Amino acid sequence: MRCSPRILSLIIVPLLVIPVLAQDFTYNDYTKAPEAWRRGFVFGISQYRSAVAQPDEEPPYPVRTALKRCLAASADAILVRRVETYVAANPGISNAPMSTIVLRALFDLCRGDISKVNPSAPARR
């Protein structure tokens, strides 16, 4: 089965454009979105960050574990309010990409849990 160039371009172009648009998605854009969408956006990032270890973190993934513990009891509406509170306290960040804002707000929320973590030893090479 062959895929026509037209159909292939309909699949590939959005995959190339969406990451560029995500960088331009700011807090002002976020505030215009419906409440349910905002809750899903923030909750999705919180779930990703508490489930997926970052490349610079070594096993046993202490930061990921601290975030998972901290965010486990947080409802999506609470996380949205936390992001809004963080932006109100740091108005200069409102032009940053929204994913950055959410991550900073989550790290600020979980600062106490993260500060108790002993950083992983760097991997031996």
C-alpha positions as CSV (number, residue, x, y, z in Angstrom):
1,M,0.0,0.0,0.0
2,R,1.5,3.3,-1.1
3,C,0.8,6.6,0.6
4,S,0.4,9.6,-1.7
5,P,2.6,12.6,-1.2
6,R,-0.4,14.7,-0.4
7,I,-1.5,12.4,2.4
8,L,2.0,12.1,3.7
9,S,2.4,15.9,3.8
10,L,-0.8,16.1,5.8
11,I,0.8,13.8,8.4
12,I,4.3,15.2,8.5
13,V,3.7,19.0,8.4
14,P,1.7,19.1,11.7
15,L,4.4,17.0,13.4
16,L,7.0,19.6,12.3
17,V,4.9,22.7,13.1
18,I,3.4,21.7,16.5
19,P,6.7,21.9,18.5
20,V,7.3,25.4,17.1
21,L,3.9,26.5,18.1
22,A,4.3,25.0,21.6
23,Q,7.2,27.4,22.2
24,D,5.0,30.4,21.4
25,F,2.2,29.2,23.8
26,T,2.3,31.7,26.6
27,Y,0.4,32.3,29.8
28,N,-1.9,34.8,28.0
29,D,-2.8,32.0,25.5
30,Y,-3.3,29.6,28.4
31,T,-5.7,31.9,30.3
32,K,-7.9,32.1,27.2
33,A,-8.3,28.3,27.1
34,P,-11.3,26.6,28.7
35,E,-10.9,25.5,32.4
36,A,-11.0,21.8,31.6
37,W,-8.3,22.2,29.0
38,R,-6.1,24.1,31.4
39,R,-6.6,21.4,34.1
40,G,-5.6,18.7,31.6
41,F,-2.6,20.6,30.3
42,V,-1.2,21.2,33.8
43,F,-2.1,17.7,35.0
44,G,-0.5,16.1,32.0
45,I,2.8,17.9,32.6
46,S,2.7,17.0,36.3
47,Q,2.1,13.3,35.5
48,Y,4.8,13.2,32.9
49,R,7.4,14.9,35.2
50,S,6.6,12.6,38.1
51,A,6.6,9.4,35.9
52,V,9.5,10.0,33.5
53,A,13.1,10.3,34.7
54,Q,15.0,13.2,33.1
55,P,18.2,12.4,31.1
56,D,20.4,14.1,33.8
57,E,19.0,12.1,36.6
58,E,20.5,8.8,37.6
59,P,18.8,5.8,39.3
60,P,17.1,5.7,41.8
61,Y,15.7,9.0,40.3
62,P,15.4,10.9,43.6
63,V,13.9,14.1,42.0
64,R,11.3,12.2,40.1
65,T,10.4,10.3,43.2
66,A,10.1,13.5,45.2
67,L,7.9,15.0,42.6
68,K,5.7,11.9,42.4
69,R,5.3,11.9,46.2
70,C,4.6,15.7,46.3
71,L,2.1,15.7,43.4
72,A,0.3,12.4,44.3
73,A,-2.4,14.0,46.3
74,S,-2.8,17.2,44.2
75,A,-5.9,17.4,42.1
76,D,-5.7,19.1,38.7
77,A,-7.7,22.1,39.9
78,I,-5.2,22.7,42.7
79,L,-2.3,22.5,40.3
80,V,-4.0,25.1,38.0
81,R,-4.4,27.4,41.0
82,R,-0.8,26.8,41.9
83,V,0.4,27.8,38.4
84,E,-1.8,31.0,38.5
85,T,-0.4,31.8,42.0
86,Y,3.2,31.3,40.7
87,V,2.6,33.6,37.7
88,A,1.1,36.3,40.0
89,A,4.1,36.1,42.2
90,N,6.5,36.1,39.2
91,P,4.9,38.3,36.6
92,G,8.0,38.5,34.4
93,I,7.7,34.8,33.6
94,S,4.3,35.2,31.8
95,N,5.9,35.5,28.4
96,A,7.9,32.3,28.8
97,P,6.7,29.0,27.1
98,M,3.8,27.7,29.1
99,S,5.5,24.3,29.7
100,T,8.4,26.1,31.4
101,I,6.0,28.1,33.6
102,V,4.2,24.9,34.7
103,L,7.5,23.1,35.5
104,R,8.7,26.0,37.5
105,A,5.4,26.2,39.4
106,L,5.5,22.5,40.2
107,F,9.1,22.6,41.4
108,D,8.2,25.6,43.5
109,L,5.3,23.7,45.0
110,C,7.4,20.6,45.7
111,R,10.5,22.5,46.8
112,G,10.4,21.1,50.3
113,D,10.3,17.5,49.1
114,I,13.0,18.1,46.5
115,S,15.3,19.8,49.0
116,K,15.3,16.6,51.1
117,V,16.7,14.7,48.1
118,N,20.4,13.7,47.9
119,P,21.4,14.2,44.3
120,S,22.4,11.1,42.4
121,A,26.1,10.5,41.9
122,P,27.1,11.3,38.3
123,A,27.4,8.2,36.1
124,R,30.9,6.8,35.7
125,R,32.3,6.9,32.2
